[in-house]
Every structure is written in C-alpha cells, then in structure tokens.
Amino acid sequence: MLTYLISQRKGVSGLHENTSGVNAKERPIWRSLWRGFRKRCPGCGKGPIFERYLKPVSTCNKCGEQFGHISTDDFAPWLTILILGHILVPVLVTIDYYFMPELWIILLVAVSLGAASSILLLPNAKGLCLGLIWGLRFKECEPHSGGEDA
C-alpha cells in the first residue's frame, strides 16, 4: 500500500502547495520518514518538529515549512501498537515458556513494558507519520460546513 501511495503521489488530488524553500520535486519519502522518526523537520532535518511531547510546531523555526495543516489522527497510536505488539508478544511468550513465572509477574512485566515502550515510541511514531504525510504532500481534509447534507 505504501509503495502504491508513493508511486501515485503526483496524481493525488489532496496535495498542498510547497510552502518552504525546499524544491517541490525534492521530497524523498525515506528521508522524510527518517527525519520525522528522529523528531526533526522532514524538510530541512534541523528544526524540532514538536513543541511538547506530542504537540507539533505550526512552522519549522529553521526553514519555515508549515505543519499546521497536517493531522496524523490515530495513525501514530495505531503504528505504535502495531510495532510494540510484534516486539512484546514474542518477548512475553519467551519469558513464559522458559521461566514459567506466576501470572501476576507476567501481568506486571507486560503492563510495565507496554506502558513504558508506548510512552517512549509514540513521539517517534507521530514524527514518522508527519514525515510521511509531508513527504506525500497530503493536506488535511477540509472540514464540512455546518449546512445540510446533500
């Protein structure tokens, strides 16, 4: 799916115009993903992408790229759960198989590892999502007007 989106990104109707000094043709996806994962501006790679824990900046303080129109919604938590599920489940199954601890110990380890890992990975996942959305030139969907449905 990601490969399809990347190959079709020129023809997507939900694109926004380039607002920074970055050349419109120079938005390599993998570089944008890596910079976003590192919580840096996907355009220049220098400015921080977050004001606080998960609050993105409206514009990069280094290159002026705007991020106020980008919304990741539930993509970052979904990605975090997907990644951690594939890491934590094998670890917990291995612990249970080799050490056979009591149920309360398994639950304590699972909840502790899951919570700590989620808190640590979520900002990186959100940065990666911002980098992806920025690199594909998607813009936030226009809000519906308060009028009647057609």
ABEGO torsion letter per residue (X at the ends): XAAAAAAAAAABAABBBBABABBAABBBAAAAAAAAAAGBBAAAGABBABABAABBBABBAAAGBBAAABBAEAAAAAAAAAAAAAAAAAAAAAAAAAAGBBAAAAAAAAAAAAAAAAAAAAAAAAAAAAAAAAAAGBBBBBBBBABBBX
